Amino acid sequence: MKVRVLFFGATAAAAGTNTLELNLDDRSNTGQVYDDLLERFPELSRHRLLFAVNQEYASRSTPLNAGDELAVFTAVSGG
Amino acid sequence: MDFTELTTHPIDITSVARRVVPPECGATVTLDGYVRQITKGRETLHLFYEAYEPMALKEMEKLIEQAKRDFEISHVGIVHRLGRLEIGETSVVISVAAPHRKAAFAACEWLIRELKRTVPIWKKEVYADGEVWIEGDSAAGV
């Protein structure tokens, strides 16, 4: 199933991109995708990371469905 | 009416404050957050803000809903600027209108604290000798 991954700020710098399309097994969760991304972009491990699935905060155990949008980012610093 | 906005244009604080005033209110408290030149002894040349825009707007709306449950306030307006900001420019405005000022002050303080904790916006500080994406202190969401 296809899932779109979004990066912002420091995670975009670590991944060298703002967006990635991934092909996953049907029963993947956020944590599994994160582990894969870490292998692909080791620099991500230098940061404490947050996740959002379809624009709602998520955790490693949050399941993913086809067409989902997974965002991976560092602790926010707006304001 | 409540409103939440992201913009790349300079923010007119007065117009934000005026947009939240309904007839039953007696006070509007407005926070004007702007770019500081000296942070932890380092001199900033300028800032850059990036956002996960659709989620940032949703999180700001959730904060307003929560603030209206927790405080006796009437309306809230939040505007956050994105892109490059120079020293002294306003990055965020939060206006809270309420029948009484005590609730407006308390809600405004709560809103800026929670915005900085949960809304997916990131600040990059640009110094003479480098630049860095700032990472927040506390974990958000779940």
Backbone of each chain as ProteinMPNN parsed JSONL, in Angstrom:
{"seq_chain_A": "MKVRVLFFGATAAAAGTNTLELNLDDRSNTGQVYDDLLERFPELSRHRLLFAVNQEYASRSTPLNAGDELAVFTAVSGG", "coords_chain_A": {"N_chain_A": [[0.855, -1.199, 0.0], [0.375, 2.294, -0.595], [1.994, 5.03, 0.986], [2.381, 8.383, 2.016], [5.179, 10.212, 3.035], [6.029, 12.982, 4.999], [8.445, 15.508, 5.566], [9.854, 18.053, 7.693], [11.614, 21.113, 8.267], [14.27, 20.426, 10.402], [14.131, 17.634, 10.052], [13.617, 17.4, 7.348], [15.993, 18.395, 6.398], [17.706, 16.383, 7.298], [16.767, 14.185, 5.851], [17.042, 15.029, 3.31], [14.978, 15.74, 1.719], [11.56, 16.902, 1.259], [9.412, 15.277, 0.966], [8.254, 11.898, 0.519], [7.362, 8.965, -1.237], [6.138, 5.943, -0.13], [6.11, 2.351, -0.449], [4.356, 0.055, 1.279], [3.952, -2.896, 3.404], [0.684, -4.247, 3.949], [-0.127, -4.221, 6.671], [1.327, -2.268, 8.179], [2.817, -0.215, 10.779], [3.314, 3.016, 12.318], [5.745, 2.996, 13.759], [7.26, 0.985, 12.488], [7.677, 2.077, 9.98], [9.121, 4.287, 10.742], [11.472, 3.047, 11.737], [12.465, 2.004, 9.342], [12.948, 4.38, 7.948], [14.938, 5.455, 9.503], [17.072, 3.774, 9.006], [17.497, 4.392, 6.403], [17.998, 7.131, 6.479], [20.191, 7.94, 8.506], [20.86, 10.201, 9.97], [18.56, 11.16, 11.098], [18.315, 10.065, 13.594], [19.6, 11.707, 15.342], [17.836, 13.423, 16.458], [15.054, 14.086, 18.658], [12.004, 12.741, 17.841], [8.732, 13.471, 16.496], [5.512, 12.229, 15.472], [2.914, 12.388, 12.99], [-0.159, 11.24, 11.799], [-2.161, 11.589, 9.054], [-2.508, 14.249, 9.817], [-2.926, 14.223, 12.553], [-1.588, 13.902, 15.789], [0.503, 11.098, 16.381], [1.622, 7.817, 17.474], [4.286, 5.378, 17.763], [2.899, 3.033, 17.585], [0.69, 3.553, 16.07], [-1.46, 2.535, 13.522], [-1.089, 2.263, 9.934], [-2.787, 3.146, 6.957], [-3.697, 2.56, 3.49], [-2.848, 5.253, 1.39], [-2.449, 7.043, 3.443], [-1.06, 9.914, 5.167], [1.967, 10.452, 6.532], [3.692, 12.311, 8.808], [6.897, 13.317, 9.827], [8.669, 14.83, 12.326], [10.627, 17.259, 14.202], [10.535, 18.343, 17.676], [8.228, 20.946, 18.141], [8.627, 24.469, 17.391], [7.337, 26.954, 17.239], [5.739, 30.231, 17.493]], "CA_chain_A": [[0.0, 0.0, 0.0], [1.179, 3.509, -0.713], [1.897, 5.998, 2.075], [3.236, 9.531, 1.749], [5.886, 10.686, 4.226], [6.399, 14.4, 4.919], [9.484, 15.976, 6.493], [9.877, 19.508, 7.848], [12.71, 21.697, 9.04], [15.459, 19.607, 10.647], [13.997, 16.282, 9.482], [13.777, 17.56, 5.896], [17.44, 18.534, 6.177], [18.316, 15.071, 7.513], [16.345, 13.259, 4.802], [17.371, 15.613, 2.014], [13.76, 15.91, 0.94], [10.361, 17.247, 2.037], [8.36, 14.279, 0.805], [8.666, 10.584, 0.039], [6.259, 8.023, -1.38], [6.598, 4.613, 0.262], [5.257, 1.192, -0.674], [4.46, -0.71, 2.527], [3.061, -4.042, 3.646], [-0.643, -3.77, 4.339], [-0.369, -4.01, 8.103], [2.443, -1.535, 8.786], [2.483, 0.871, 11.691], [4.215, 4.171, 12.269], [7.062, 2.617, 14.268], [7.986, 0.217, 11.474], [8.105, 3.025, 8.948], [10.182, 5.082, 11.351], [12.703, 2.243, 11.751], [12.971, 1.966, 7.959], [13.472, 5.704, 7.605], [16.177, 5.631, 10.256], [18.119, 3.054, 8.276], [17.732, 5.112, 5.163], [18.511, 8.465, 6.805], [20.669, 7.776, 9.883], [20.932, 11.489, 10.662], [17.301, 11.381, 11.832], [18.448, 9.587, 14.977], [20.173, 12.775, 16.184], [16.768, 14.279, 16.963], [13.862, 13.469, 19.22], [11.039, 12.917, 16.758], [7.285, 13.346, 16.687], [4.841, 11.726, 14.279], [1.501, 12.677, 12.81], [-0.775, 10.496, 10.699], [-3.322, 12.362, 8.587], [-2.545, 15.531, 10.536], [-3.202, 14.044, 13.99], [-0.418, 13.319, 16.444], [0.466, 9.634, 16.407], [2.743, 7.191, 18.176], [4.884, 4.29, 16.994], [1.938, 1.94, 17.399], [-0.433, 3.967, 15.22], [-1.454, 1.794, 12.261], [-1.159, 3.055, 8.713], [-3.64, 2.612, 5.898], [-3.339, 3.022, 2.145], [-3.155, 6.654, 1.127], [-2.216, 7.887, 4.622], [0.014, 10.901, 5.163], [2.726, 10.353, 7.785], [4.658, 13.396, 8.935], [7.944, 13.053, 10.812], [9.265, 16.136, 12.586], [11.22, 17.506, 15.516], [9.672, 19.081, 18.608], [7.854, 22.194, 17.475], [9.271, 25.677, 17.919], [6.665, 28.142, 16.737], [5.409, 31.244, 18.483]], "C_chain_A": [[0.888, 1.245, 0.0], [0.898, 4.454, 0.453], [2.821, 7.162, 1.741], [3.856, 10.0, 3.06], [6.291, 12.136, 3.999], [7.458, 14.714, 5.964], [9.451, 17.497, 6.54], [11.145, 19.928, 8.583], [13.905, 20.761, 9.158], [15.33, 18.206, 10.056], [14.099, 16.334, 7.962], [15.251, 17.692, 5.55], [18.122, 17.179, 6.317], [17.984, 14.103, 6.382], [16.704, 13.769, 3.411], [16.157, 15.797, 1.119], [12.606, 16.318, 1.852], [9.326, 16.139, 2.001], [8.867, 13.012, 0.125], [7.416, 9.742, -0.142], [6.81, 6.657, -1.017], [5.581, 3.544, -0.116], [5.422, 0.263, 0.508], [3.604, -1.966, 2.496], [1.747, -3.52, 4.203], [-0.842, -3.535, 5.83], [0.8, -3.307, 8.802], [1.924, -0.542, 9.808], [3.573, 1.94, 11.629], [5.628, 3.797, 12.682], [7.897, 1.876, 13.231], [8.512, 1.134, 10.384], [9.258, 3.868, 9.485], [11.507, 4.311, 11.354], [13.321, 2.171, 10.36], [13.614, 3.29, 7.561], [14.81, 5.965, 8.294], [17.352, 4.933, 9.576], [18.515, 3.815, 7.038], [18.394, 6.472, 5.401], [19.002, 8.483, 8.252], [20.711, 9.08, 10.672], [19.655, 11.805, 11.443], [17.445, 11.016, 13.303], [19.063, 10.635, 15.9], [19.092, 13.632, 16.834], [15.71, 13.456, 17.662], [12.737, 13.773, 18.241], [9.597, 12.749, 17.187], [6.687, 12.868, 15.373], [3.422, 12.248, 14.22], [1.011, 11.84, 11.642], [-2.061, 11.227, 10.327], [-3.583, 13.57, 9.479], [-3.05, 15.427, 11.972], [-1.961, 13.422, 14.611], [-0.589, 11.813, 16.594], [1.647, 9.117, 17.205], [3.272, 6.066, 17.301], [3.862, 3.196, 16.697], [0.763, 2.313, 16.504], [-0.384, 3.222, 13.891], [-1.558, 2.734, 11.065], [-2.047, 2.356, 7.7], [-3.243, 3.202, 4.551], [-3.744, 4.482, 1.974], [-2.914, 7.578, 2.301], [-1.041, 8.835, 4.398], [0.687, 10.828, 6.525], [3.743, 11.481, 7.799], [5.63, 13.058, 10.056], [8.666, 14.363, 11.063], [9.816, 16.242, 13.997], [10.245, 18.299, 16.374], [9.469, 20.505, 18.082], [8.443, 23.432, 18.16], [8.654, 26.944, 17.332], [6.446, 29.163, 17.846], [6.445, 32.354, 18.539]], "O_chain_A": [[2.0, 1.237, 0.528], [-0.247, 4.658, 0.855], [3.924, 6.952, 1.237], [3.164, 10.167, 4.064], [6.828, 12.484, 2.947], [7.382, 14.249, 7.101], [9.074, 18.153, 5.569], [11.675, 19.187, 9.411], [14.484, 20.35, 8.153], [16.325, 17.642, 9.602], [14.617, 15.401, 7.349], [15.707, 17.167, 4.535], [19.021, 16.857, 5.54], [18.823, 13.29, 5.996], [16.669, 13.01, 2.442], [16.288, 15.988, -0.09], [12.66, 16.11, 3.064], [8.466, 16.053, 2.878], [9.769, 13.042, -0.713], [6.51, 9.787, 0.689], [7.847, 6.251, -1.542], [4.372, 3.778, -0.111], [6.51, -0.268, 0.727], [2.675, -2.098, 1.699], [1.708, -2.474, 4.85], [-1.67, -2.705, 6.206], [1.209, -3.709, 9.891], [0.784, -0.083, 9.742], [4.602, 1.775, 10.975], [6.598, 4.216, 12.051], [9.099, 2.111, 13.11], [9.643, 0.988, 9.922], [10.237, 4.129, 8.785], [12.548, 4.87, 11.009], [14.539, 2.263, 10.207], [14.67, 3.324, 6.929], [15.696, 6.613, 7.735], [18.475, 5.436, 9.573], [19.686, 3.883, 6.666], [19.242, 6.905, 4.621], [18.306, 8.987, 9.133], [20.61, 9.07, 11.899], [19.676, 12.633, 12.353], [16.774, 11.592, 14.16], [19.047, 10.465, 17.119], [19.399, 14.48, 17.673], [15.481, 12.294, 17.327], [12.536, 14.925, 17.856], [9.281, 11.996, 18.108], [7.263, 13.066, 14.303], [2.799, 12.518, 15.247], [1.683, 11.741, 10.615], [-2.931, 11.454, 11.167], [-4.722, 13.867, 9.842], [-3.538, 16.403, 12.543], [-1.353, 12.522, 14.031], [-1.677, 11.32, 16.893], [2.552, 9.869, 17.566], [2.752, 5.831, 16.21], [3.953, 2.515, 15.676], [-0.077, 1.463, 16.21], [0.633, 3.27, 13.199], [-2.053, 3.856, 11.179], [-2.055, 1.129, 7.601], [-2.543, 4.213, 4.482], [-4.838, 4.888, 2.364], [-3.146, 8.782, 2.189], [-0.164, 8.596, 3.569], [0.064, 11.106, 7.55], [4.566, 11.588, 6.89], [5.226, 12.571, 11.112], [9.218, 14.955, 10.136], [9.512, 15.426, 14.867], [9.264, 18.852, 15.878], [10.41, 21.166, 17.642], [8.716, 23.424, 19.361], [9.362, 27.886, 16.975], [6.9, 28.988, 18.977], [6.308, 33.288, 19.329]]}, "seq_chain_B": "MDFTELTTHPIDITSVARRVVPPECGATVTLDGYVRQITKGRETLHLFYEAYEPMALKEMEKLIEQAKRDFEISHVGIVHRLGRLEIGETSVVISVAAPHRKAAFAACEWLIRELKRTVPIWKKEVYADGEVWIEGDSAAGV", "coords_chain_B": {"N_chain_B": [[-16.094, 36.513, 16.144], [-14.069, 33.567, 15.932], [-10.732, 33.137, 14.683], [-8.114, 31.619, 12.765], [-4.946, 31.896, 11.335], [-2.387, 31.58, 8.869], [0.32, 33.347, 7.585], [2.411, 34.948, 5.123], [2.866, 37.543, 5.134], [3.592, 40.774, 6.705], [2.25, 41.189, 10.001], [-0.627, 42.9, 10.987], [-1.147, 44.071, 13.96], [-3.156, 45.512, 15.285], [-5.407, 45.202, 13.68], [-5.89, 42.504, 13.942], [-6.557, 42.371, 16.657], [-8.879, 43.901, 16.67], [-10.642, 42.369, 15.256], [-11.721, 40.439, 16.907], [-13.643, 41.424, 18.619], [-16.713, 41.242, 20.213], [-20.114, 42.35, 21.143], [-20.578, 41.786, 23.902], [-18.2, 41.976, 25.189], [-15.6, 43.299, 27.302], [-12.931, 43.587, 27.351], [-9.948, 43.108, 25.487], [-7.225, 41.032, 25.272], [-4.089, 41.127, 23.909], [-1.417, 39.331, 22.593], [1.721, 40.118, 21.371], [4.085, 38.618, 19.707], [7.449, 38.788, 18.927], [10.489, 38.94, 16.896], [13.466, 38.304, 18.492], [16.642, 39.808, 19.108], [18.938, 38.989, 20.537], [19.687, 35.842, 21.666], [20.334, 33.62, 24.169], [22.891, 34.672, 24.339], [23.728, 34.736, 21.717], [23.851, 36.405, 18.575], [21.174, 37.0, 16.493], [20.657, 37.016, 12.998], [18.477, 36.839, 11.217], [15.199, 35.252, 11.177], [13.594, 32.148, 10.183], [10.528, 30.767, 9.501], [8.809, 27.687, 9.286], [5.977, 25.683, 8.4], [3.745, 22.915, 8.992], [1.298, 23.2, 7.305], [-1.651, 22.593, 7.004], [-2.059, 20.983, 9.291], [-1.145, 22.649, 11.298], [-3.031, 24.708, 11.334], [-5.281, 23.231, 12.1], [-4.494, 22.385, 14.669], [-4.275, 24.837, 15.952], [-6.941, 25.626, 15.884], [-8.011, 23.663, 17.55], [-6.831, 24.41, 19.946], [-8.105, 26.82, 20.438], [-10.745, 25.944, 20.784], [-10.415, 24.427, 23.13], [-9.531, 26.416, 24.885], [-11.801, 27.983, 25.053], [-13.455, 26.268, 26.407], [-12.168, 26.071, 28.849], [-11.798, 28.658, 29.866], [-13.505, 31.744, 30.663], [-14.191, 33.185, 28.054], [-14.766, 35.01, 25.008], [-14.059, 35.319, 22.174], [-11.368, 34.311, 19.99], [-8.426, 35.153, 18.248], [-5.855, 33.985, 16.214], [-2.845, 34.581, 14.651], [-0.154, 33.53, 12.756], [3.048, 34.132, 11.476], [4.879, 33.125, 8.577], [7.895, 32.058, 6.844], [10.613, 34.265, 6.005], [11.693, 36.336, 8.645], [12.592, 39.488, 9.92], [14.674, 40.967, 12.51], [12.782, 42.094, 15.24], [10.361, 42.006, 13.921], [6.912, 40.985, 13.976], [6.036, 37.728, 14.883], [3.959, 36.186, 15.821], [0.531, 36.68, 16.689], [-1.799, 36.719, 19.25], [-5.063, 37.234, 20.031], [-7.429, 37.754, 22.536], [-10.741, 38.066, 23.365], [-12.897, 38.975, 25.986], [-15.582, 39.086, 28.459], [-14.519, 39.941, 30.878], [-11.347, 41.089, 32.001], [-9.568, 39.396, 33.424], [-9.943, 36.696, 32.75], [-9.313, 36.874, 30.069], [-6.565, 37.508, 30.091], [-5.541, 35.196, 31.354], [-6.305, 33.172, 29.569], [-4.969, 33.936, 27.248], [-2.285, 33.655, 27.977], [-2.232, 30.894, 28.418], [-2.799, 30.014, 25.836], [-0.552, 30.842, 24.249], [1.432, 29.393, 25.436], [0.622, 26.745, 24.964], [0.503, 26.783, 22.181], [3.184, 26.975, 21.544], [3.941, 24.501, 22.336], [2.488, 22.568, 20.911], [1.717, 23.224, 18.218], [2.437, 22.526, 14.844], [4.88, 24.148, 13.822], [8.03, 25.422, 12.884], [11.057, 27.014, 13.847], [13.835, 28.533, 12.355], [16.948, 29.663, 13.263], [19.083, 32.131, 12.094], [22.401, 32.82, 12.185], [25.445, 34.817, 12.233], [27.483, 33.034, 12.008], [26.39, 30.61, 11.205], [23.455, 28.413, 10.992], [20.482, 27.201, 12.59], [17.909, 24.8, 13.102], [15.499, 25.227, 15.467], [14.683, 23.19, 18.24], [11.868, 22.243, 20.081], [11.086, 22.226, 23.658], [9.331, 20.486, 25.083], [7.488, 17.405, 24.759], [4.854, 16.908, 22.445], [1.323, 16.407, 21.769], [0.382, 13.053, 21.734]], "CA_chain_B": [[-15.763, 35.228, 15.487], [-12.698, 33.088, 16.094], [-10.047, 32.877, 13.429], [-6.72, 31.178, 12.797], [-4.382, 32.227, 10.032], [-0.942, 31.554, 8.632], [0.562, 34.324, 6.527], [3.809, 35.319, 4.884], [2.908, 39.011, 5.145], [3.676, 41.383, 8.03], [0.973, 41.097, 10.698], [-1.14, 44.156, 11.541], [-1.638, 43.634, 15.268], [-4.404, 46.207, 15.621], [-6.562, 44.65, 12.969], [-6.173, 41.203, 14.565], [-7.247, 42.631, 17.924], [-10.215, 44.455, 16.426], [-11.519, 41.38, 14.637], [-12.315, 39.492, 17.855], [-14.501, 42.087, 19.606], [-18.171, 41.183, 20.126], [-20.728, 43.364, 22.009], [-20.592, 41.53, 25.342], [-16.853, 41.986, 25.756], [-15.081, 44.528, 27.887], [-11.471, 43.67, 27.241], [-9.224, 42.204, 24.604], [-5.805, 40.935, 25.587], [-3.363, 40.74, 22.696], [0.006, 39.032, 22.688], [2.486, 40.407, 20.158], [5.373, 37.932, 19.824], [8.301, 39.252, 17.824], [11.814, 38.335, 16.784], [14.446, 38.843, 19.437], [17.961, 39.847, 18.48], [19.945, 38.233, 21.287], [19.143, 34.665, 22.321], [21.419, 32.852, 24.807], [24.182, 35.308, 24.044], [24.073, 34.712, 20.294], [23.114, 37.422, 17.838], [20.433, 36.477, 15.355], [20.561, 37.899, 11.825], [17.051, 36.798, 10.926], [14.585, 33.954, 11.438], [12.768, 31.584, 9.123], [9.516, 29.861, 10.064], [8.176, 26.756, 8.37], [4.844, 25.037, 9.071], [2.946, 21.834, 8.388], [0.213, 24.175, 7.35], [-3.013, 22.154, 7.353], [-2.119, 20.494, 10.665], [-0.955, 23.793, 12.198], [-4.331, 25.385, 11.451], [-6.158, 22.361, 12.897], [-4.068, 22.414, 16.076], [-4.636, 26.151, 16.497], [-8.391, 25.595, 16.118], [-8.241, 22.837, 18.749], [-6.452, 25.206, 21.119], [-9.162, 27.798, 20.675], [-11.888, 25.212, 21.358], [-10.066, 24.077, 24.51], [-9.486, 27.656, 25.677], [-13.173, 28.432, 25.291], [-14.019, 25.379, 27.434], [-11.492, 26.264, 30.139], [-11.807, 30.056, 30.336], [-14.721, 32.484, 30.277], [-13.803, 34.135, 27.012], [-15.715, 35.024, 23.897], [-13.473, 35.048, 20.875], [-9.908, 34.259, 19.907], [-7.817, 35.214, 16.924], [-4.424, 33.64, 16.216], [-2.191, 34.718, 13.344], [1.278, 33.223, 12.826], [3.714, 34.445, 10.225], [5.83, 32.127, 8.083], [8.893, 32.592, 5.919], [11.709, 35.015, 6.624], [11.351, 37.475, 9.487], [13.726, 40.282, 10.397], [14.647, 41.302, 13.939], [11.743, 43.044, 15.63], [9.077, 41.779, 13.261], [5.975, 40.151, 14.725], [5.886, 36.369, 14.36], [2.661, 35.634, 16.206], [-0.401, 37.511, 17.448], [-2.961, 36.024, 19.802], [-5.99, 38.183, 20.646], [-8.516, 37.098, 23.247], [-11.754, 39.0, 23.854], [-13.689, 38.385, 27.065], [-16.323, 40.093, 29.229], [-13.651, 40.481, 31.928], [-9.946, 40.977, 31.57], [-8.801, 38.346, 34.114], [-10.024, 35.486, 31.926], [-8.604, 37.134, 28.811], [-5.13, 37.367, 30.363], [-5.213, 33.792, 31.639], [-6.459, 32.384, 28.346], [-3.912, 34.321, 26.301], [-1.053, 33.018, 28.451], [-2.369, 29.466, 28.162], [-2.758, 29.787, 24.387], [0.791, 30.94, 23.697], [2.208, 28.278, 25.972], [0.217, 25.535, 24.252], [0.89, 26.92, 20.772], [4.61, 26.663, 21.452], [4.141, 23.089, 22.659], [1.771, 21.61, 20.062], [1.393, 23.572, 16.822], [3.594, 22.155, 14.016], [5.605, 25.249, 13.181], [9.425, 25.353, 13.324], [11.818, 28.244, 13.669], [15.266, 28.391, 12.076], [17.688, 30.884, 13.606], [20.235, 32.339, 11.217], [23.443, 33.631, 12.841], [26.547, 35.176, 11.336], [28.373, 31.878, 11.838], [25.672, 29.356, 10.974], [22.013, 28.452, 11.199], [20.026, 25.979, 13.244], [16.485, 24.617, 13.359], [15.297, 25.133, 16.916], [13.804, 22.096, 18.653], [11.141, 22.609, 21.285], [11.494, 21.551, 24.897], [8.49, 19.414, 25.604], [6.825, 16.557, 23.771], [3.481, 17.344, 22.205], [0.36, 15.41, 21.323], [0.17, 11.817, 22.497]], "C_chain_B": [[-14.307, 34.857, 15.765], [-12.036, 33.0, 14.728], [-8.622, 32.431, 13.686], [-6.164, 31.387, 11.412], [-2.892, 32.003, 10.014], [-0.702, 32.521, 7.487], [2.05, 34.555, 6.331], [3.952, 36.839, 4.894], [3.067, 39.543, 6.555], [2.292, 41.421, 8.68], [0.599, 42.461, 11.273], [-1.844, 43.814, 12.858], [-2.994, 44.245, 15.601], [-5.595, 45.583, 14.91], [-6.901, 43.267, 13.502], [-6.995, 41.427, 15.832], [-8.681, 43.097, 17.694], [-11.178, 43.424, 15.863], [-12.199, 40.473, 15.637], [-13.383, 40.12, 18.736], [-16.001, 41.957, 19.346], [-18.795, 42.108, 21.184], [-20.611, 43.097, 23.507], [-19.227, 41.671, 25.993], [-16.406, 43.336, 26.255], [-13.584, 44.649, 27.763], [-10.969, 42.686, 26.21], [-7.772, 42.219, 25.034], [-5.111, 40.423, 24.334], [-1.901, 40.488, 23.012], [0.637, 39.346, 21.34], [3.848, 39.742, 20.353], [6.249, 38.329, 18.651], [9.72, 38.72, 17.936], [12.825, 39.069, 17.641], [15.821, 38.821, 18.791], [18.994, 38.98, 19.197], [19.265, 37.064, 21.997], [20.305, 33.849, 22.859], [22.779, 33.383, 24.377], [24.55, 35.335, 22.578], [23.236, 35.724, 19.548], [22.476, 36.82, 16.585], [20.406, 37.478, 14.215], [19.111, 37.994, 11.355], [16.539, 35.406, 11.25], [13.868, 33.47, 10.194], [11.797, 30.612, 9.79], [8.922, 28.995, 8.975], [7.028, 26.07, 9.106], [4.34, 23.846, 8.278], [1.554, 22.461, 8.366], [-1.161, 23.63, 7.693], [-3.112, 21.663, 8.8], [-1.951, 21.644, 11.661], [-2.285, 24.52, 12.407], [-5.285, 24.551, 12.299], [-5.793, 22.427, 14.373], [-4.405, 23.751, 16.707], [-6.138, 26.203, 16.779], [-8.714, 24.775, 17.362], [-7.902, 23.616, 20.009], [-7.538, 26.213, 21.452], [-10.371, 27.113, 21.303], [-11.635, 24.887, 22.825], [-10.078, 25.318, 25.395], [-10.897, 28.132, 25.997], [-13.882, 27.531, 26.293], [-13.457, 25.738, 28.81], [-11.589, 27.672, 30.709], [-13.074, 30.756, 29.875], [-14.369, 33.579, 29.281], [-14.785, 34.034, 25.861], [-15.09, 34.622, 22.574], [-11.957, 35.097, 20.906], [-9.48, 34.387, 18.462], [-6.339, 34.87, 17.05], [-3.902, 33.801, 14.795], [-0.707, 34.446, 13.533], [1.897, 33.489, 11.458], [4.722, 33.353, 9.869], [6.815, 32.789, 7.127], [9.944, 33.364, 6.688], [11.191, 36.199, 7.434], [12.618, 38.183, 9.943], [13.57, 40.554, 11.888], [13.554, 42.331, 14.209], [10.393, 42.814, 14.969], [8.213, 40.822, 14.08], [5.837, 38.778, 14.085], [4.514, 35.786, 14.7], [1.838, 36.674, 16.974], [-1.528, 36.615, 17.941], [-3.818, 37.076, 20.489], [-7.135, 37.426, 21.281], [-9.475, 38.159, 23.77], [-12.616, 38.292, 24.887], [-14.49, 39.477, 27.754], [-15.427, 40.734, 30.288], [-12.19, 40.147, 31.647], [-9.189, 39.816, 32.205], [-8.771, 37.069, 33.274], [-9.253, 35.667, 30.625], [-7.11, 36.969, 28.997], [-4.752, 35.909, 30.547], [-5.277, 32.947, 30.373], [-5.337, 32.677, 27.359], [-2.594, 33.662, 26.683], [-1.088, 31.517, 28.155], [-2.189, 29.17, 26.672], [-1.342, 29.866, 23.83], [1.659, 29.784, 24.197], [1.896, 26.994, 25.2], [0.571, 25.591, 22.773], [2.352, 26.501, 20.605], [4.88, 25.18, 21.713], [3.589, 22.17, 21.582], [1.6, 21.956, 18.585], [2.599, 23.315, 15.925], [4.125, 23.291, 13.158], [7.018, 25.18, 13.74], [10.154, 26.625, 12.944], [13.269, 27.891, 13.371], [15.931, 29.718, 12.411], [18.903, 30.974, 12.699], [21.188, 33.305, 11.914], [24.512, 33.976, 11.825], [27.383, 33.941, 11.015], [27.625, 30.564, 11.659], [24.178, 29.513, 11.156], [21.582, 27.137, 11.828], [18.512, 25.965, 13.371], [16.327, 24.407, 14.865], [14.333, 23.99, 17.222], [13.173, 22.451, 19.988], [11.545, 21.77, 22.483], [10.65, 20.339, 25.237], [7.85, 18.627, 24.486], [5.37, 16.964, 23.65], [2.574, 16.15, 21.976], [0.221, 14.239, 22.279], [1.053, 11.841, 23.682]], "O_chain_B": [[-13.432, 35.721, 15.825], [-12.717, 32.806, 13.721], [-8.003, 32.805, 14.682], [-6.829, 31.09, 10.419], [-2.21, 32.207, 11.018], [-1.452, 32.513, 6.511], [2.847, 34.381, 7.253], [5.048, 37.36, 4.685], [2.721, 38.854, 7.514], [1.287, 41.654, 8.007], [1.4, 43.099, 11.957], [-2.978, 43.335, 12.868], [-3.873, 43.57, 16.137], [-6.673, 45.456, 15.491], [-8.07, 42.884, 13.518], [-8.004, 40.757, 16.053], [-9.587, 42.726, 18.44], [-12.393, 43.581, 15.977], [-13.161, 39.791, 15.283], [-13.988, 39.412, 19.541], [-16.507, 42.503, 18.365], [-18.072, 42.608, 22.046], [-20.55, 44.034, 24.303], [-19.097, 41.507, 27.206], [-16.776, 44.377, 25.712], [-13.021, 45.708, 28.041], [-11.49, 41.579, 26.075], [-7.157, 43.28, 25.148], [-5.505, 39.404, 23.769], [-1.23, 41.323, 23.62], [0.156, 38.901, 20.298], [4.681, 40.261, 21.097], [5.83, 38.217, 17.499], [10.098, 38.126, 18.945], [13.011, 40.281, 17.529], [16.132, 37.918, 18.014], [19.817, 38.322, 18.561], [18.378, 37.264, 22.827], [21.172, 33.428, 22.093], [23.698, 32.615, 24.09], [25.583, 35.9, 22.216], [22.052, 35.894, 19.839], [23.146, 36.219, 15.745], [20.158, 38.663, 14.436], [18.588, 39.085, 11.126], [17.312, 34.498, 11.555], [13.57, 34.24, 9.281], [12.209, 29.739, 10.554], [8.576, 29.472, 7.894], [7.101, 25.893, 10.322], [4.489, 23.779, 7.058], [0.75, 22.275, 9.281], [-1.801, 24.156, 8.603], [-4.122, 21.893, 9.465], [-2.543, 21.623, 12.74], [-2.62, 24.899, 13.529], [-6.018, 25.095, 13.126], [-6.671, 22.515, 15.231], [-4.783, 23.802, 17.878], [-6.562, 26.757, 17.793], [-9.59, 25.148, 18.142], [-8.594, 23.504, 21.02], [-7.853, 26.43, 22.622], [-10.958, 27.638, 22.249], [-12.521, 25.047, 23.666], [-10.575, 25.28, 26.52], [-11.154, 28.628, 27.094], [-14.815, 27.972, 26.965], [-14.175, 25.713, 29.809], [-11.473, 27.854, 31.921], [-13.646, 30.417, 28.839], [-14.265, 34.752, 29.638], [-15.546, 33.071, 25.765], [-15.549, 33.681, 21.928], [-11.345, 35.802, 21.709], [-10.089, 33.806, 17.564], [-5.648, 35.416, 17.91], [-4.45, 33.228, 13.853], [-0.068, 35.067, 14.382], [1.34, 33.121, 10.424], [5.334, 32.743, 10.745], [6.608, 33.911, 6.666], [10.141, 33.141, 7.883], [10.353, 36.968, 6.962], [13.6, 37.539, 10.31], [12.489, 40.396, 12.455], [13.425, 43.319, 13.485], [9.386, 43.368, 15.41], [8.727, 39.956, 14.787], [5.555, 38.668, 12.891], [3.975, 34.98, 13.941], [2.363, 37.434, 17.787], [-2.131, 35.862, 17.176], [-3.362, 37.738, 21.421], [-7.744, 36.561, 20.651], [-9.077, 39.046, 24.525], [-13.019, 37.146, 24.69], [-14.145, 40.655, 27.661], [-15.553, 41.926, 30.57], [-11.855, 39.08, 31.132], [-8.257, 39.293, 31.595], [-7.725, 36.443, 33.108], [-8.618, 34.733, 30.136], [-6.446, 36.359, 28.159], [-3.771, 35.435, 29.974], [-4.408, 32.108, 30.133], [-4.818, 31.767, 26.712], [-1.869, 33.168, 25.82], [-0.099, 30.943, 27.7], [-1.52, 28.208, 26.293], [-0.965, 29.029, 23.009], [2.508, 29.268, 23.471], [2.804, 26.25, 24.83], [0.902, 24.568, 22.174], [2.713, 25.784, 19.672], [5.937, 24.668, 21.346], [4.149, 21.099, 21.347], [1.361, 21.061, 17.774], [3.683, 23.828, 16.203], [3.863, 23.383, 11.959], [7.203, 24.913, 14.928], [9.919, 27.225, 11.895], [13.863, 27.052, 14.049], [15.53, 30.768, 11.909], [19.657, 30.012, 12.554], [20.838, 34.451, 12.197], [24.491, 33.488, 10.694], [27.922, 33.806, 9.917], [28.18, 29.502, 11.939], [23.687, 30.606, 11.44], [22.217, 26.099, 11.636], [17.898, 26.979, 13.702], [16.948, 23.521, 15.451], [13.306, 23.834, 16.562], [13.852, 22.902, 20.911], [12.236, 20.759, 22.361], [11.171, 19.294, 25.629], [7.689, 19.138, 23.378], [4.731, 17.323, 24.639], [3.028, 15.006, 21.99], [-0.024, 14.413, 23.473], [1.047, 10.9, 24.475]]}, "name": "protein", "num_of_chains": 2, "seq": "MKVRVLFFGATAAAAGTNTLELNLDDRSNTGQVYDDLLERFPELSRHRLLFAVNQEYASRSTPLNAGDELAVFTAVSGGMDFTELTTHPIDITSVARRVVPPECGATVTLDGYVRQITKGRETLHLFYEAYEPMALKEMEKLIEQAKRDFEISHVGIVHRLGRLEIGETSVVISVAAPHRKAAFAACEWLIRELKRTVPIWKKEVYADGEVWIEGDSAAGV"}
